[in-house]
């Protein structure tokens, strides 16, 4: 039986997200179940749907929370790091977060947000925080004349690092005989930034 009156809406949302993110970390997107989340917190699936609308809404909120966790992770990695080493730390932080949180990281890319589903501003802000950190760091190493390219360049570099990381974690680089995917990613990022005038 559900405990519908045990928590206010904000408390209930946090409770569901805590349990949902934990389940996602354990089993991954493919085996994720709102029913299991409900079972873990002692509420009905209907209660979860009342809070998040549907399973897509719940997964979207969990993934946005993961973005926020990831941004916090990167900021901690950058603490005390100076100069060009910050860019290398960003790339390594991407790899390290994905390695330490494989299922949460993969769920971000496995879930497709329905085209007709609107994302709440809070979730959007959680998601763009990560890109904002990378854009900030890219802009900091560029000369004044190319800083206007920082945001678009950051997006491209994220795609580059993501591809390297995906190949590394999925085993594709190992099959190719590549033993240093992180080093490759760091080199590609540095080359691209130098091509835009960065002194690295």
C-alpha positions in Angstrom: 0.0 0.0 0.0 1.3 3.5 -0.8 2.2 6.1 1.7 0.6 9.0 -0.2 0.4 11.4 2.7 3.9 10.8 4.1 5.6 13.5 2.0 4.9 16.8 0.4 5.3 17.2 -3.3 8.9 18.6 -3.2 9.9 15.9 -0.7 8.3 13.2 -2.8 10.0 14.4 -6.0 13.4 14.3 -4.2 12.7 10.9 -2.9 11.7 9.5 -6.3 14.8 11.1 -7.9 17.1 9.7 -5.3 15.7 6.2 -5.8 15.5 6.6 -9.5 19.1 7.7 -9.9 20.3 4.9 -7.7 18.4 2.4 -9.7 19.7 3.8 -13.0 23.3 3.6 -11.6 22.7 0.0 -10.7 20.9 -1.4 -13.8 21.2 1.1 -16.6 18.6 2.6 -18.9 17.7 -0.6 -20.6 16.6 -2.3 -17.4 15.2 0.8 -15.7 11.7 0.6 -14.4 9.4 3.1 -12.8 7.7 0.2 -11.1 10.9 -0.7 -9.4 11.4 2.9 -8.2 7.9 2.9 -6.8 8.6 -0.4 -5.0 11.8 1.0 -3.5 10.1 4.0 -2.0 6.8 2.4 -1.0 4.6 4.4 -3.3 2.5 3.4 -6.3 3.6 3.9 -9.9 0.6 6.2 -10.3 2.2 8.5 -7.7 5.4 8.7 -9.7 3.4 9.5 -12.9 1.5 12.2 -11.0 4.8 13.9 -10.1 6.7 13.4 -13.4 3.9 12.9 -16.0 5.3 9.7 -17.5 8.5 7.5 -17.5 10.1 9.9 -20.0 9.6 12.8 -17.6 11.2 10.8 -14.8 14.2 9.7 -16.9 14.6 13.2 -18.2 14.8 14.5 -14.6 17.3 11.8 -13.6 19.5 12.6 -16.5 19.4 16.3 -15.8 20.4 15.5 -12.3 23.3 13.5 -13.6 24.4 16.5 -15.7 24.4 18.6 -12.5 26.5 15.9 -10.7 28.9 15.8 -13.7 29.3 19.6 -13.7 30.1 19.5 -10.0 32.6 16.7 -10.6 34.4 18.8 -13.2 34.5 21.9 -11.1 36.2 19.9 -8.3 38.7 18.5 -10.8 39.5 22.0 -12.0 40.0 23.4 -8.5 43.7 24.3 -8.0 44.6 23.5 -11.6 46.1 26.4 -13.6 46.7 27.4 -17.2 46.6 24.9 -20.1 46.5 22.0 -17.7 42.8 22.9 -17.1 41.9 21.7 -20.6 43.7 18.4 -20.0 41.9 18.1 -16.7 38.5 18.7 -18.4 39.2 15.8 -20.9 40.3 13.5 -18.1 37.4 14.5 -16.0 35.0 13.5 -18.8 36.6 10.1 -19.1 36.8 9.6 -15.3 33.2 10.5 -14.7 32.0 8.2 -17.5 34.2 5.4 -16.1 33.0 5.9 -12.5 29.3 6.3 -13.5 28.9 4.2 -16.6 25.2 3.6 -16.4 24.3 7.1 -15.4 26.5 8.5 -18.2 25.2 6.1 -20.8 21.5 6.8 -19.9 22.0 10.5 -20.9 22.7 9.4 -24.5 20.4 6.3 -24.6 17.3 8.2 -23.7 15.5 10.2 -26.4 13.4 13.1 -25.2 10.1 13.0 -27.1 9.9 15.9 -29.6 6.5 17.0 -28.1 7.7 17.0 -24.5 8.7 20.3 -23.0 11.6 20.4 -20.6 11.2 22.5 -17.4 13.6 25.4 -17.1 15.3 23.9 -14.0 16.2 20.8 -16.0 17.5 22.8 -18.9 19.7 24.8 -16.5 21.1 21.6 -15.0 21.9 20.3 -18.5 23.6 23.4 -19.8 25.7 23.9 -16.8 28.2 21.3 -18.0 28.5 22.9 -21.5 28.9 26.2 -19.8 31.9 25.0 -17.9 33.6 23.7 -21.0 32.7 26.8 -23.0 34.2 29.0 -20.2 37.5 27.0 -20.2 37.7 27.0 -24.0 37.2 30.8 -24.1 39.9 31.3 -21.5 42.6 29.8 -23.7 41.6 31.4 -26.9 43.0 34.7 -28.2 40.6 37.7 -28.2 40.0 37.4 -31.9 38.6 33.9 -31.8 36.8 33.9 -28.5 33.5 34.4 -30.3 33.8 30.9 -31.5 34.1 29.4 -28.0 30.6 28.1 -27.6 30.4 26.4 -31.0 33.9 25.1 -30.6 33.2 23.7 -27.1 30.2 21.7 -28.5 32.4 20.2 -31.2 35.1 19.3 -28.7 32.5 17.7 -26.5 31.5 15.5 -29.4 35.2 14.6 -30.1 35.9 13.7 -26.5 32.6 11.8 -26.2 33.4 9.7 -29.3 36.8 8.8 -27.9 35.3 8.0 -24.5 32.6 5.9 -26.0 35.1 3.9 -28.0 37.2 3.4 -25.0 34.5 2.2 -22.7 32.8 0.1 -25.3 36.0 -1.7 -26.2 36.3 -0.5 -29.7 39.7 1.1 -29.1 41.0 -2.1 -27.5 40.0 -4.0 -30.6 41.9 -1.5 -32.7 45.0 -2.0 -30.5 44.8 1.5 -29.1 46.1 1.6 -25.5 45.8 5.4 -24.7 42.3 6.7 -25.7 42.6 9.5 -23.2 45.9 10.7 -24.6 44.4 10.6 -28.1 41.4 12.7 -27.0 43.6 15.2 -25.2 45.8 15.5 -28.3 42.8 16.1 -30.6 41.4 18.8 -28.3 44.8 20.5 -28.1 45.3 20.4 -31.9 41.9 21.9 -32.5 42.4 24.7 -29.9 45.8 25.5 -31.3 44.2 25.8 -34.8 42.1 28.5 -33.3 45.0 30.4 -31.8 45.3 28.9 -28.3 48.7 28.7 -26.8 48.8 25.3 -25.2 
